[in-house]
Amino acid sequence: MINATADGKSFREIGLGLKKHNIPVLPPTRDYSIEIAGRDGEIDFGSTYGPRVINLECIVMADDTTLDYHRRVAQVAALFNAKKGDIVFTFDDLPGRRYIGRYAGTLDIEKILFDGELTIPIKMGEHPFPESEENLKEIVITNSPQTVSITSSGDEKASPVIVLTNQGTNAIRKFRIANEYLIE
């Protein structure tokens, strides 16, 4: 069994055993395109990622009493209550990563003696990618003689956000920012 936490609480604390987690490599995409009558093909407006759904295949493990089983099921229901909103998940076999999502779906339990098997669907909506403690050195911005190095939280390159602020008393007029790309 894999140990995991939800909202800082260990699955094992409430008698929940995680058999496996099904985490898709990437979230599904949403494509934005339009077909125009009388014209071949379609106009592509790009795509974005939709929510990623993680399925947690679990076992509710109770002592040898029906009363304990129902207490454990109630603890599982309280932990994954959709009204709580987003919950932070960690998995021992995926160290350094945090998955943020909420329970979304149905929680059917197949009871086997004093245990129960269930699959818990977790929807990573607004944050479909895990957070990581890894850092990546990004593009170096230079403005002679000044150089700024940017460190990104994660493992995917991203463009930096630059905020320009006027600290003088005069208004700046005819200011222009131009993107320059290195062609290799």
Secondary structure, 3 states (H helix, E strand, C coil): CECEEECCEEHHHHCEEEEEEECCCCCCEEEEEECCCCCCCCEEEEEEECCEEEEEEEEEECCCCHHHHHHHHHHHHHHCCHHHCCEEEEECCCCCEEEEEEECCCCCEEEECCEEEEEEEEEECCCCCCEECCEEEEEEEEECCEEEEEEEECCCCCCCCCCCCCCCCCCCCCCCCCCCCCCC
